[in-house]
Amino acid sequence: MLKSLLLLFLCFMNGCVNQGAKKFNAIQGIQGDVDVIIFSSTDCPIANALAPEIERIHKEVQSKGGELFLIHVLEVRTYRDANAHAEEFGLTMEVLVDSEHELVNKFNATITPEAIVIRYNKEGLPIVVYQGLINNLFDSPGNRRDTATQHYVRDAIDAAFANEQVTPAYRIPTGCIIEKMQ
């Protein structure tokens, strides 16, 4: 899976083409595998506050055979910025920079942090089983609980690995707006 997403991202960023001269745009995996994508930003206080939970989710999904990819969305961020941020916040997952918003647009992400839980079907194609809030630590910007009581992404990961439906499949994320590119 890591190679598939990384290849996808590199192809988007570098304009890769396949032998038929069409842009490669498929995320692929093995049936039943589960991956998580979290859109983030180095300067979003809510995303930064959720960094320990994002790392816990990474460890959990990895222990079950999946991957978590942290996607930084700011146009002006470099890999150096994103990797320094990950190191500062103790994040050990694969960190990518989507400065052209290819993945933001593909998944219609609007907020950082925003999570996507993917399960692969029998053809190896991704099915989004959950999108939105990571947990309920923040009900709204500036309205923080002491401790999260609901862990939406963790629950979605468990359901996805069990091939169960995630309900609800979408929760409106709380955080910083992803500015659309001009």
N, C-alpha and C positions, 0 to 999 in steps of 0.2 A: 504494500500500500504506500509506504513512504516513497518508493521510487515512482509510483503512478502519480501521486499528487505533486511531487517535486518536478517530475517531467512535465506534467500539465502546466505548472506555474512557469517553469523555464521556457516552455514553448510559447506560452502567452507573452512572456516578457521579451522573448527574442524573435517572435514571429516565425516559429518553427513551422515547417510544412512536412506532410508525409509524402510518399512517393507519388500520390495523385495530385500534389500541389495544393492540397486543401489544408487549412489550418487545423492542427491537432487540438481537439477540445474535449477529450473524454477523460473523465476520472474513472478508473477501473479498479476492481478488487475481486476477491473470491467470494462466492455466494455465502452469505451469513456473516461475513466480516463486518466490523463496525469501526468507523473512524469518527473523530470529532474535529470540527473546525471552529476556532474562536476568533472572531474579528476583534481587533484591539487597537489601541493607540498608546503611544508612550506618554502622552500628556492628558489622558482621561483619568481623573481621580477615582472614578468608580471602577474602571478597569484595573487600575493599580491597587485599589483596596481589595479586589477579588483575586489578585495574583496568587496568594496562598491556596485558595480554593481551586484555581485553574491548575496549579501544580498537583494538587491532590487528585483532581479528575484525570490529569495526564497519567499519573502513576496507576490509577485504577483501570483506565481503559487499556493501558499498556500491559498490565498484568493479565488481562483477558485476551490479549492478542491483537488489540487495535492500536491506533495511533491518534495523537492529538496534534494538530497543527495550529500554531498561533500566527495569525495573519495581521500584520500591521498595515493600516490603510491610508496613512497620511502621504500625500504626494511628495513631500519634502524629506521623508525618512529614507535613510540608507540602511543597508544590511549592517553596517558598523553601528549605527544608532540603535537598531532593533536588537542586535546581539548584546550591546552594552546594557540596554534596558533589561533584557532577559537576565543577564548576570546580576545586575543590581537587585532584581526582585526574586532571584532564586528559581528562575524558570528554566527547566532542562529539556523542554520539548523542541521540536523543529520549529524555527521561527522564519517566516517568509515576509517579504514586503510586497504589497499589492499596490504600488504607486500608480498604476494605470487603471485600477479598479476592475480588472477583469473578473476576479473572483467575487468581489463585492456585487457586481452586476449579475453574475451568473446565479448567485444565491439571493439576490435582492436584499442584501444586508443594509440596514439603515442606522444602526447604533453600535457604539463600542461600549462595553463588550456585548457581543451577540454570538450565541452558540448555535451550531448546526450539528445534529447527530445524523450520520449517514449509515445505512445498512445496504449491502450490495445484494442485488437479485441474482437469479440463476445465470443470467447473461454476464454478470460481473459489473453491471451498471449501478450507479448510486441512486438510492431512494432516500430522500430526506424524510426522516421519521419524526424529527423534532427540530424546532427553530425558536430561538428567543432567549429568555432570561436564563441565567446560570443557576441562580437560587433566589431566595427572597430576602437577602441581606438588605437590599435597597428597594423600598416600595416606590420611591420616586427620587429624583436627584435631591440630595440634602435630607432625605428621610431614611436614616440608617438604623437598623436594628442592632442590638448588641451582638446577636448571634443569629445566623440563618436557621430557620425552622423547616424550610422546604428546600429540597435539593433536586431541582427539575432536571438538570443535565444528568446527574447520577442515576435518577430514576429512568430517564430515557435510554441511557446506556444499558441498564439492566434489562429493560423491556426489549430493546433492539437485539441484544444477544440471545434473548429467549424467543425471538421472533414473534413478539406480542405487539399489539398496537399501543402507541403512546397517546394518551388522552389528558389534556388537549395537546395537539401536535404543534400548536403555536401559542406562545405567550409573548405579549408585547415587551420588548426589552427596555430596560432602564439604563441610561448612561449618556454618553456624548454622541451627538449627531454626526454621522459620516457625511461630510460635505461632498455633494455631487460634483464631479468634474465638469468643467465648462467645455 
